[in-house]
């Protein structure tokens, strides 16, 4: 069992940066594929990024490529999402998620994640 707690959200102007953190509890965290998803008001939850347990392989949705970077520190049980050049369309609640399944393109699907955080709000003003 893994408990996930996100932090680092807030209000930022267009072009600004934020770094989200996800603190995980549980001894098996380092073996999990970790992902970030987001959900804007009135929209479905969408995939943002995922990372394998080795901190080497990553996957991003096209709209954030070149602007967002996912990383993890297994020694500290932390996952990060560095968000640069933020745009108003990035406004959403951001969720951290953990999957027991190995990293693959299928980890872009929310249904493949077993563990979820409560979310942190990111608001980008124009």
PLY file of the C-alpha trace (Angstrom):
ply
format ascii 1.0
element vertex 126
property float x
property float y
property float z
element edge 125
property int vertex1
property int vertex2
end_header
0.00 0.00 0.00
1.26 3.48 -0.90
-0.04 6.83 0.32
0.65 9.84 -1.90
0.57 13.50 -0.88
1.10 16.29 -3.42
2.37 19.79 -2.71
3.74 22.80 -4.54
0.68 24.04 -6.38
-0.31 27.67 -6.48
-1.03 30.73 -8.58
1.50 31.78 -11.21
1.52 34.10 -14.20
1.81 32.93 -17.77
5.41 31.99 -18.50
6.17 31.25 -14.87
7.34 28.04 -13.23
6.24 25.73 -10.45
7.63 22.50 -9.07
5.16 19.96 -7.77
6.25 17.34 -5.27
4.65 14.04 -4.39
5.63 12.41 -1.11
5.05 8.68 -0.96
4.86 6.38 2.02
5.43 2.66 1.74
8.45 0.43 1.43
7.77 -0.57 -2.18
7.60 2.94 -3.63
10.89 2.61 -5.48
9.54 -0.25 -7.59
6.45 1.60 -8.82
5.88 3.45 -12.04
4.86 6.97 -11.05
2.74 9.40 -12.98
1.19 12.85 -12.94
-2.32 13.55 -14.17
-4.41 16.71 -14.20
-8.06 17.61 -14.28
-9.48 20.96 -15.27
-13.03 22.03 -14.33
-15.59 20.27 -16.48
-12.99 18.09 -18.16
-11.83 14.51 -17.78
-8.64 13.64 -15.97
-5.76 13.60 -18.44
-2.28 12.16 -18.44
0.66 14.53 -18.04
3.82 12.48 -17.46
5.14 9.16 -16.16
8.50 7.81 -15.03
9.86 4.32 -14.44
11.48 3.14 -11.23
15.01 3.66 -12.58
14.44 7.39 -13.11
15.59 6.93 -16.71
12.53 6.32 -18.88
9.87 9.00 -19.11
6.68 9.63 -21.01
4.92 12.96 -21.62
1.74 14.13 -23.22
2.48 16.22 -26.30
1.18 19.48 -24.85
3.83 19.57 -22.09
6.86 18.20 -23.94
9.80 20.58 -23.64
8.13 22.46 -20.76
7.57 19.87 -18.01
10.06 17.43 -16.50
9.21 14.47 -14.29
11.82 13.03 -11.95
12.04 10.98 -8.77
14.26 10.48 -5.75
13.74 6.92 -4.53
15.91 7.46 -1.47
13.55 10.21 -0.31
10.32 8.65 -1.65
9.63 11.74 -3.73
8.39 12.38 -7.26
8.64 15.80 -8.86
7.04 17.63 -11.74
9.00 20.69 -12.82
6.71 22.93 -14.87
8.21 25.75 -16.90
6.72 28.25 -19.33
3.28 27.68 -17.87
0.20 28.56 -19.89
-3.39 29.29 -18.82
-4.44 25.95 -20.32
-2.22 24.21 -17.74
-4.65 25.34 -15.03
-5.98 22.21 -13.30
-5.80 20.06 -10.21
-2.67 17.94 -10.52
-2.64 14.40 -9.16
0.24 12.10 -8.39
-0.34 8.40 -9.08
1.46 5.11 -8.57
1.23 1.92 -10.61
2.55 -1.53 -9.81
2.72 -2.41 -13.49
6.02 -1.91 -15.33
6.64 1.29 -17.28
5.21 1.31 -20.79
3.16 3.62 -23.04
0.08 2.10 -21.37
1.00 4.03 -18.21
-0.63 7.03 -19.87
-3.95 5.50 -18.91
-5.36 6.45 -15.53
-6.96 3.03 -15.06
-3.52 1.42 -14.80
-2.72 3.29 -11.57
-3.71 1.85 -8.20
-2.68 4.68 -5.89
-3.66 8.34 -6.06
-2.99 11.51 -4.11
-5.59 14.09 -3.20
-4.38 16.64 -5.76
-2.90 20.12 -5.71
-4.32 23.14 -7.53
-2.28 24.91 -10.20
-3.67 28.16 -11.56
-1.97 30.07 -14.38
-3.18 33.61 -14.91
-3.08 35.28 -18.30
0 1
1 2
2 3
3 4
4 5
5 6
6 7
7 8
8 9
9 10
10 11
11 12
12 13
13 14
14 15
15 16
16 17
17 18
18 19
19 20
20 21
21 22
22 23
23 24
24 25
25 26
26 27
27 28
28 29
29 30
30 31
31 32
32 33
33 34
34 35
35 36
36 37
37 38
38 39
39 40
40 41
41 42
42 43
43 44
44 45
45 46
46 47
47 48
48 49
49 50
50 51
51 52
52 53
53 54
54 55
55 56
56 57
57 58
58 59
59 60
60 61
61 62
62 63
63 64
64 65
65 66
66 67
67 68
68 69
69 70
70 71
71 72
72 73
73 74
74 75
75 76
76 77
77 78
78 79
79 80
80 81
81 82
82 83
83 84
84 85
85 86
86 87
87 88
88 89
89 90
90 91
91 92
92 93
93 94
94 95
95 96
96 97
97 98
98 99
99 100
100 101
101 102
102 103
103 104
104 105
105 106
106 107
107 108
108 109
109 110
110 111
111 112
112 113
113 114
114 115
115 116
116 117
117 118
118 119
119 120
120 121
121 122
122 123
123 124
124 125
